[in-house]
């Protein structure tokens, strides 16, 4: 199968960064957004100043305000927010039929509790699903800073090779379930780690939260048929550590603000805010003990102080660590 041309759907920061990575890997890239003005800017000036300011885009990237050119691509990268994936897929389901589709959003769908690959399967069942996740910030990828990620799917090696460039290294894997869940849940835990830091509870508390988040994530991945081994790699501990410790992470910054007593109205939304209640409902449905996800939801709901939430966690019955 030829993998020379790629359509990136979603011209936000992450979609633009992935378009840049694909172009640097030698692919011809069409970048699809909703704004004709943005498409014109990309084609005339090779920039996306609204979403990724200060970065010159590769000349192999062309901007588009519709999906017309996407049908000719050898494979597709879907880079819209997780809650928007279904709308995009349902708008042009034939576009994805029979093609490799790389899913890059990190989140679970409201109401259905579905992962991104499950949404794709329900709308375009003949599409070939792949999931890209790992410790990566859009600005780093676009700037050509060394970045390694996981690309999960059946026979993922050719697609990983098509996206591999001098500074972007995808590792092929099989465990779509584990990679998707890790990418979704790490955003929720980043909110919690940020809140611990924002409330000035100390580095020890933040480290404990991160370690127990890893254990909680393992339970959920196993319950849904994923491999706990996946969490030892880039999509697991790599992405969890990055998102839970860096102010470049929007989820971590949101948690910081909440820990300082700010409200969501004044912060702006991060992906973990949308995913947290879905993760809670999924854990409850599976009868999986997930006290940290429950705690993050309490924090997001407001009305309960971070100190009260932490006190509740510390008062839980003692048990063996493993």
MARZA-386763 format. One record per residue (C-alpha): residue number from 1; residue in three letters; x, y, z. Coordinates in steps of 0.5 Angstrom, whole numbers, plus 500, padded with zeros to 3 digits. Last residue first. Example, Ala and Ser with C-alpha at 12.3 -4.5 7.8 and 13.67 -1.06 7.14 Angstrom:
2
> num; residu; u; v; w
> 2; SER; 527; 498; 514 $
> 1; ALA; 525; 491; 516 $
***
This chain:
322
> num; residu; u; v; w
> 322; UNK; 500; 491; 590 $
> 321; UNK; 500; 497; 595 $
> 320; UNK; 497; 493; 600 $
> 319; UNK; 491; 496; 604 $
> 318; UNK; 490; 502; 608 $
> 317; UNK; 482; 504; 609 $
> 316; UNK; 481; 511; 605 $
> 315; UNK; 483; 517; 610 $
> 314; UNK; 488; 520; 606 $
> 313; UNK; 483; 520; 600 $
> 312; UNK; 478; 524; 604 $
> 311; UNK; 483; 528; 607 $
> 310; UNK; 486; 530; 599 $
> 309; UNK; 478; 532; 598 $
> 308; UNK; 478; 536; 604 $
> 307; UNK; 484; 540; 602 $
> 306; UNK; 482; 541; 595 $
> 305; UNK; 476; 544; 597 $
> 304; UNK; 469; 542; 595 $
> 303; UNK; 464; 546; 592 $
> 302; UNK; 466; 545; 585 $
> 301; UNK; 464; 540; 580 $
> 300; UNK; 471; 540; 577 $
> 299; UNK; 474; 538; 584 $
> 298; UNK; 469; 532; 586 $
> 297; UNK; 471; 530; 579 $
> 296; UNK; 478; 530; 580 $
> 295; UNK; 477; 526; 587 $
> 294; UNK; 473; 521; 583 $
> 293; UNK; 478; 520; 578 $
> 292; UNK; 483; 519; 584 $
> 291; UNK; 479; 514; 587 $
> 290; UNK; 478; 509; 581 $
> 289; UNK; 476; 502; 584 $
> 288; UNK; 473; 499; 578 $
> 287; UNK; 466; 496; 578 $
> 286; UNK; 466; 496; 570 $
> 285; UNK; 460; 501; 570 $
> 284; UNK; 463; 505; 575 $
> 283; UNK; 470; 506; 572 $
> 282; UNK; 467; 508; 565 $
> 281; UNK; 462; 513; 569 $
> 280; UNK; 469; 516; 572 $
> 279; UNK; 472; 516; 566 $
> 278; UNK; 466; 520; 562 $
> 277; UNK; 466; 525; 568 $
> 276; UNK; 474; 526; 567 $
> 275; UNK; 474; 526; 559 $
> 274; UNK; 471; 533; 558 $
> 273; UNK; 475; 537; 564 $
> 272; UNK; 481; 532; 561 $
> 271; UNK; 481; 536; 554 $
> 270; UNK; 482; 543; 557 $
> 269; UNK; 477; 548; 558 $
> 268; UNK; 478; 555; 559 $
> 267; UNK; 481; 558; 566 $
> 266; UNK; 476; 563; 568 $
> 265; UNK; 470; 559; 568 $
> 264; UNK; 473; 553; 571 $
> 263; UNK; 474; 557; 577 $
> 262; UNK; 480; 559; 581 $
> 261; UNK; 482; 556; 588 $
> 260; UNK; 489; 555; 587 $
> 259; UNK; 488; 548; 586 $
> 258; UNK; 484; 550; 580 $
> 257; UNK; 489; 554; 577 $
> 256; UNK; 494; 548; 578 $
> 255; UNK; 489; 543; 575 $
> 254; UNK; 488; 548; 569 $
> 253; UNK; 496; 548; 568 $
> 252; UNK; 496; 541; 568 $
> 251; UNK; 491; 540; 563 $
> 250; UNK; 494; 545; 559 $
> 249; UNK; 501; 541; 559 $
> 248; UNK; 506; 546; 558 $
> 247; UNK; 506; 547; 565 $
> 246; UNK; 510; 540; 566 $
> 245; UNK; 509; 535; 571 $
> 244; UNK; 503; 531; 570 $
> 243; UNK; 503; 531; 563 $
> 242; UNK; 510; 529; 562 $
> 241; UNK; 510; 524; 567 $
> 240; UNK; 503; 521; 564 $
> 239; UNK; 506; 521; 557 $
> 238; UNK; 512; 517; 559 $
> 237; UNK; 509; 512; 564 $
> 236; UNK; 504; 510; 559 $
> 235; UNK; 504; 512; 551 $
> 234; UNK; 512; 512; 552 $
> 233; UNK; 512; 505; 555 $
> 232; UNK; 511; 502; 562 $
> 231; UNK; 503; 503; 561 $
> 230; UNK; 503; 498; 555 $
> 229; UNK; 505; 492; 559 $
> 228; UNK; 499; 493; 563 $
> 227; UNK; 496; 490; 556 $
> 226; UNK; 489; 492; 554 $
> 225; UNK; 482; 488; 555 $
> 224; UNK; 478; 493; 558 $
> 223; UNK; 479; 491; 565 $
> 222; UNK; 486; 491; 564 $
> 221; UNK; 487; 498; 562 $
> 220; UNK; 482; 500; 568 $
> 219; UNK; 486; 497; 573 $
> 218; UNK; 493; 499; 570 $
> 217; UNK; 490; 507; 570 $
> 216; UNK; 489; 506; 578 $
> 215; UNK; 496; 504; 579 $
> 214; UNK; 499; 509; 574 $
> 213; UNK; 495; 514; 578 $
> 212; UNK; 497; 511; 585 $
> 211; UNK; 504; 513; 582 $
> 210; UNK; 502; 520; 580 $
> 209; UNK; 499; 522; 586 $
> 208; UNK; 505; 520; 591 $
> 207; UNK; 509; 524; 587 $
> 206; UNK; 505; 530; 587 $
> 205; UNK; 504; 529; 595 $
> 204; UNK; 511; 528; 596 $
> 203; UNK; 512; 535; 592 $
> 202; UNK; 508; 539; 596 $
> 201; UNK; 501; 540; 598 $
> 200; UNK; 502; 547; 595 $
> 199; UNK; 494; 548; 593 $
> 198; UNK; 497; 549; 586 $
> 197; UNK; 501; 543; 586 $
> 196; UNK; 496; 538; 588 $
> 195; UNK; 491; 541; 583 $
> 194; UNK; 496; 540; 578 $
> 193; UNK; 497; 533; 579 $
> 192; UNK; 489; 532; 579 $
> 191; UNK; 489; 536; 573 $
> 190; UNK; 494; 531; 570 $
> 189; UNK; 491; 525; 572 $
> 188; UNK; 485; 527; 568 $
> 187; UNK; 489; 528; 562 $
> 186; UNK; 493; 522; 563 $
> 185; UNK; 486; 518; 562 $
> 184; UNK; 485; 519; 555 $
> 183; UNK; 492; 518; 553 $
> 182; UNK; 493; 511; 557 $
> 181; UNK; 486; 509; 555 $
> 180; UNK; 488; 510; 547 $
> 179; UNK; 494; 506; 548 $
> 178; UNK; 492; 500; 552 $
> 177; UNK; 486; 499; 547 $
> 176; UNK; 490; 500; 541 $
> 175; UNK; 495; 495; 544 $
> 174; UNK; 499; 493; 537 $
> 173; UNK; 505; 497; 537 $
> 172; UNK; 510; 501; 533 $
> 171; UNK; 514; 506; 535 $
> 170; UNK; 514; 513; 532 $
> 169; UNK; 520; 517; 532 $
> 168; UNK; 520; 525; 530 $
> 167; UNK; 526; 529; 530 $
> 166; UNK; 529; 526; 523 $
> 165; UNK; 523; 523; 521 $
> 164; UNK; 518; 518; 522 $
> 163; UNK; 511; 518; 519 $
> 162; UNK; 512; 513; 513 $
> 161; UNK; 516; 509; 518 $
> 160; UNK; 510; 508; 523 $
> 159; UNK; 505; 507; 517 $
> 158; UNK; 510; 501; 515 $
> 157; UNK; 511; 499; 522 $
> 156; UNK; 503; 499; 524 $
> 155; UNK; 502; 492; 522 $
> 154; UNK; 495; 492; 526 $
> 153; UNK; 495; 498; 530 $
> 152; UNK; 498; 502; 535 $
> 151; UNK; 503; 508; 534 $
> 150; UNK; 507; 510; 540 $
> 149; UNK; 511; 517; 541 $
> 148; UNK; 518; 519; 541 $
> 147; UNK; 520; 527; 540 $
> 146; UNK; 526; 530; 539 $
> 145; UNK; 525; 538; 537 $
> 144; UNK; 523; 539; 530 $
> 143; UNK; 520; 546; 532 $
> 142; UNK; 513; 543; 530 $
> 141; UNK; 514; 537; 535 $
> 140; UNK; 516; 541; 540 $
> 139; UNK; 510; 546; 540 $
> 138; UNK; 505; 541; 539 $
> 137; UNK; 507; 537; 546 $
> 136; UNK; 509; 530; 546 $
> 135; UNK; 509; 524; 551 $
> 134; UNK; 506; 519; 547 $
> 133; UNK; 500; 517; 543 $
> 132; UNK; 498; 515; 536 $
> 131; UNK; 492; 510; 535 $
> 130; UNK; 491; 507; 528 $
> 129; UNK; 485; 504; 525 $
> 128; UNK; 484; 501; 518 $
> 127; UNK; 477; 504; 516 $
> 126; UNK; 472; 498; 514 $
> 125; UNK; 467; 500; 520 $
> 124; UNK; 467; 507; 518 $
> 123; UNK; 462; 510; 523 $
> 122; UNK; 461; 505; 529 $
> 121; UNK; 469; 503; 527 $
> 120; UNK; 471; 510; 528 $
> 119; UNK; 467; 511; 534 $
> 118; UNK; 470; 505; 537 $
> 117; UNK; 477; 507; 535 $
> 116; UNK; 476; 514; 539 $
> 115; UNK; 474; 510; 545 $
> 114; UNK; 467; 510; 547 $
> 113; UNK; 464; 512; 554 $
> 112; UNK; 457; 513; 550 $
> 111; UNK; 454; 519; 553 $
> 110; UNK; 461; 523; 552 $
> 109; UNK; 466; 520; 548 $
> 108; UNK; 473; 518; 551 $
> 107; UNK; 479; 523; 550 $
> 106; UNK; 486; 523; 547 $
> 105; UNK; 485; 525; 540 $
> 104; UNK; 491; 523; 535 $
> 103; UNK; 487; 517; 531 $
> 102; UNK; 491; 515; 525 $
> 101; UNK; 486; 513; 519 $
> 100; UNK; 489; 507; 515 $
> 99; UNK; 484; 507; 509 $
> 98; UNK; 478; 502; 507 $
> 97; UNK; 473; 507; 508 $
> 96; UNK; 475; 514; 511 $
> 95; UNK; 472; 519; 506 $
> 94; UNK; 466; 514; 505 $
> 93; UNK; 464; 517; 512 $
> 92; UNK; 464; 524; 510 $
> 91; UNK; 460; 528; 515 $
> 90; UNK; 459; 522; 520 $
> 89; UNK; 467; 522; 521 $
> 88; UNK; 467; 530; 523 $
> 87; UNK; 461; 529; 528 $
> 86; UNK; 464; 523; 531 $
> 85; UNK; 471; 526; 532 $
> 84; UNK; 468; 533; 535 $
> 83; UNK; 468; 530; 543 $
> 82; UNK; 476; 528; 542 $
> 81; UNK; 478; 534; 539 $
> 80; UNK; 480; 534; 532 $
> 79; UNK; 487; 531; 529 $
> 78; UNK; 484; 525; 525 $
> 77; UNK; 490; 523; 521 $
> 76; UNK; 489; 520; 514 $
> 75; UNK; 492; 515; 509 $
> 74; UNK; 494; 515; 502 $
> 73; UNK; 490; 522; 500 $
> 72; UNK; 486; 523; 495 $
> 71; UNK; 480; 523; 499 $
> 70; UNK; 483; 529; 503 $
> 69; UNK; 482; 534; 497 $
> 68; UNK; 475; 535; 498 $
> 67; UNK; 475; 536; 506 $
> 66; UNK; 474; 543; 506 $
> 65; UNK; 478; 549; 508 $
> 64; UNK; 484; 547; 505 $
> 63; UNK; 492; 549; 507 $
> 62; UNK; 498; 545; 503 $
> 61; UNK; 504; 543; 507 $
> 60; UNK; 510; 541; 503 $
> 59; UNK; 512; 548; 504 $
> 58; UNK; 514; 546; 511 $
> 57; UNK; 511; 551; 516 $
> 56; UNK; 515; 556; 520 $
> 55; UNK; 513; 556; 527 $
> 54; UNK; 512; 563; 531 $
> 53; UNK; 505; 562; 533 $
> 52; UNK; 502; 555; 533 $
> 51; UNK; 494; 556; 533 $
> 50; UNK; 493; 563; 531 $
> 49; UNK; 499; 564; 527 $
> 48; UNK; 499; 558; 523 $
> 47; UNK; 504; 559; 518 $
> 46; UNK; 507; 558; 511 $
> 45; UNK; 506; 565; 508 $
> 44; UNK; 501; 564; 502 $
> 43; UNK; 499; 557; 503 $
> 42; UNK; 498; 557; 510 $
> 41; UNK; 495; 564; 511 $
> 40; UNK; 490; 562; 505 $
> 39; UNK; 488; 556; 509 $
> 38; UNK; 487; 560; 515 $
> 37; UNK; 483; 565; 512 $
> 36; UNK; 478; 559; 509 $
> 35; UNK; 477; 557; 516 $
> 34; UNK; 474; 550; 517 $
> 33; UNK; 481; 546; 517 $
> 32; UNK; 484; 541; 513 $
> 31; UNK; 492; 540; 512 $
> 30; UNK; 494; 537; 506 $
> 29; UNK; 501; 534; 507 $
> 28; UNK; 506; 531; 502 $
> 27; UNK; 510; 526; 506 $
> 26; UNK; 518; 527; 506 $
> 25; UNK; 518; 525; 514 $
> 24; UNK; 519; 533; 515 $
> 23; UNK; 512; 533; 512 $
> 22; UNK; 509; 528; 516 $
> 21; UNK; 512; 532; 522 $
> 20; UNK; 509; 539; 520 $
> 19; UNK; 502; 536; 519 $
> 18; UNK; 503; 533; 526 $
> 17; UNK; 504; 540; 529 $
> 16; UNK; 499; 543; 525 $
> 15; UNK; 494; 538; 527 $
> 14; UNK; 496; 539; 534 $
> 13; UNK; 496; 546; 534 $
> 12; UNK; 489; 546; 531 $
> 11; UNK; 488; 545; 523 $
> 10; UNK; 484; 539; 524 $
> 9; UNK; 484; 533; 519 $
> 8; UNK; 491; 532; 517 $
> 7; UNK; 491; 529; 510 $
> 6; UNK; 497; 524; 508 $
> 5; UNK; 500; 523; 501 $
> 4; UNK; 506; 518; 500 $
> 3; UNK; 503; 512; 504 $
> 2; UNK; 503; 507; 498 $
> 1; UNK; 500; 500; 500 $
***
